[in-house]
Amino acid sequence: MGLREPSPTAGALTALARRPDGLRIDGWISSRGRGELDGFAVSLGTRKQCAIEWRTRPASAAASAAASDRRARFRIVARSTTRTKGDALVTVIPRFANRNTSPLFGALDLRLPLPPKPDRAAVADDFIPKAFRSLNLLVGLARLRPSGRVLDVGCGVGRITYALAHYLSASGRYEGFDTVPRWVAWNRKTITARFPNFRFRLVDVRNALYNRRSRTDAQLLRFPYDDNTFDAALVESVFQHNRVPVVRHYLNEIGRVLRRGGRCVVTSFLLRTGSLAADQRADGLNFVHALDGAWSASATIPEIGIAFEAAPFERWVVKAGLQLIECHRGDWHGNGPGIAYQDIIVLEKPRERRASRRRR
């Protein structure tokens, strides 16, 4: 499986602030492998901003000196004579070598109240920035449209919905499921009550970290959706907490519920064949305990952190009826700024082959 240079944008919007004459947008971007940055296109809601000013600077002296890390911070000032709603989606499209790249998203005001702090911390410290970075992935890699149908496998406290609430239209549909009862209850009470097209389901399956009391093996879980339902799916930081048989089963289920041509974005740790030692440590996780086709950071509770060997993983994808479209190396490999910390794997359910023409 080849790990390619990212075609989507490696970057994020980090701060947005109102000004008397418009909006100030701060963020970072990597120009690695792209050439010179030509500029940005900015939209507030559906309104494109024509009058913008921008500048960049290196993220740090050390970063600018390193050939493998071409991360730069940027500031954009978008001037507008009309007032835009604070909860409007902010879309920034960087342009390299006269070509637009995939968009970066953000919003001034959230449309949803935040979950309790302990639950946010259990998912991610930078809860909202990661929500919008996940939206970057779904739009840039899975080609999700505002009217699309999206599945969130292991939705937690609904982090991605805090961005999708600004992106999906009323005809769009979000479905998420998780094994933690209080998270699903929060999501229904807080998110579905405001956005009825966002729905959550509780699945009672066993997991050594999140649901140890359940007696139901996750390998037996049939995703509670019909075949060929979703345009896109997101599996973010889920596989790393499940063993190989569960991961293989989930891939099969994703292949079942995706429509033809639908895509799934997976974040996971992938180990390159022949160089396991170089890849075995990530953010305090030391993947040294061998499993079948994978390595764990814990001998007693493997689900604390699991990394998968790339070659077997690709075979599991094929057996699930999916195609591996792209794989982008994450920051954990130490090769400069990537799209995300973990590896990003893009899967697609192949379209039906056209019937061969009859011979005349």
Stockholm file with secondary structure:
# STOCKHOLM 1.0

chainA/1-360         MGLREPSPTAGALTALARRPDGLRIDGWISSRGRGELDGFAVSLGTRKQCAIEWRTRPASAAASAAASDRRARFRIVARSTTRTKGDALVTVIPRFANRNTSPLFGALDLRLPLPPKPDRAAVADDFIPKAFRSLNLLVGLARLRPSGRVLDVGCGVGRITYALAHYLSASGRYEGFDTVPRWVAWNRKTITARFPNFRFRLVDVRNALYNRRSRTDAQLLRFPYDDNTFDAALVESVFQHNRVPVVRHYLNEIGRVLRRGGRCVVTSFLLRTGSLAADQRADGLNFVHALDGAWSASATIPEIGIAFEAAPFERWVVKAGLQLIECHRGDWHGNGPGIAYQDIIVLEKPRERRASRRRR
#=GR chainA/1-360 SS CCCBCCSSCCEEEEEEEEETTEEEEEEEEECTTTCCEEEEEEEETTEEECCEEEEEEESCHHHHHCTTCCEEEEEEEEECSSCCCTTSEEEEEEEETTEECCCEEEESSCSSCCCCHHHHHHHCSSHHHHHHHHHHHHHHTSCCCTTCEEEEETCTTTTTHHHHHHHCCTTCEEEEEESCHHHHHHHIIIIITTCTTEEEEECCCCBTTTBTTCCSCGGGCCCSSCTTCEEEEEEESCGGGSCHHHHHHHHHHHHHHEEEEEEEEEEECEECTTCHHHHSEETTEECCEEETTEEESCSSCGGGCEEEEHHHHHHHHHHTTCEEEEEECCGGGSSSCCSSSSEEEEEECCCCCCCCCCCC
#=GC SS_cons         CCCBCCSSCCEEEEEEEEETTEEEEEEEEECTTTCCEEEEEEEETTEEECCEEEEEEESCHHHHHCTTCCEEEEEEEEECSSCCCTTSEEEEEEEETTEECCCEEEESSCSSCCCCHHHHHHHCSSHHHHHHHHHHHHHHTSCCCTTCEEEEETCTTTTTHHHHHHHCCTTCEEEEEESCHHHHHHHIIIIITTCTTEEEEECCCCBTTTBTTCCSCGGGCCCSSCTTCEEEEEEESCGGGSCHHHHHHHHHHHHHHEEEEEEEEEEECEECTTCHHHHSEETTEECCEEETTEEESCSSCGGGCEEEEHHHHHHHHHHTTCEEEEEECCGGGSSSCCSSSSEEEEEECCCCCCCCCCCC
//
